[in-house]
C-alpha cells in the first residue's frame, strides 16, 4: 500500500491515533478484544482480611489454578473488598502490596525453632512445634496459677500468660479463642481486630 506524506498527515489530523491505524489498513478488533480480557477473568475469588494492622480491612485475593493434583495455585491479584463496611474497597499502600507477602520467595512454609543461646534456626515439624508450645503454655500456667486470693476466695486465674488476638481473626473466631483462654484461667486477653 502506497501512502504519501500528505495522505498520512491528513489521515492523522482527521481520524486521530486509532483512526490512523484503521486508515492504514490494520484491523484493530483482535487488539481491542484482547485488551478487554481481564487477568482475573478465569481466577477464583477468595475474600480475606488484610494481615497488617488492627483495622481489619476486607480484601479479595484472586487465585489461578484449579486446585488439582498437578496444578499450582498462585495469587495473581489482590484488591480491596467493596462489600467490606470497614474499608469500602480501598486499601492502604501496605495492604495493596500484600500479594508480595504471599508470593515472597522468603516465605517460610513451616515452623522454625532456635534453642536458647543458639544463633541458628532449625526446621521442625508442626507436631513438634505444637507439642513444644503446649508444654511451655502448661508449664507457665502451672507456675503462675492462682487458686485463691488473699482473702481466701476461689479465683482460679492465671496471671503469668497474656493473649493477644490477630487482625485476621473475625469476631466469631475471637469469641471462641477468648472462651478457651478464659477456661484456662487467663485474665490478660485482648483481640486487636474490630471486624
PEJO-V641004 format. One record per residue. SS is DSSP state (hx for helix, st for strand, lp for the rest). Layout:
# PEJO-V641004
ss: <SS SS>
This chain:
# PEJO-V641004
ss: <lp lp lp lp hx hx hx hx hx hx hx hx hx hx hx hx hx hx hx hx hx hx hx lp lp lp lp lp hx hx hx hx hx hx hx hx lp lp lp lp lp lp lp st st st st st st lp lp lp lp lp lp lp lp st st st st st st st lp lp lp lp lp lp lp lp lp st st st st st st st lp lp lp lp lp lp lp lp lp lp lp lp hx hx hx hx lp hx hx hx hx hx hx lp lp lp lp lp lp lp lp st st lp lp lp lp lp lp lp lp st st lp lp hx hx hx hx hx hx hx hx hx hx hx hx hx hx hx hx hx hx hx st st st st lp lp lp lp lp st st st st st st st st st st st lp lp lp lp lp lp hx hx hx hx hx hx hx hx hx hx hx hx hx lp lp st st st st st lp lp lp lp lp>
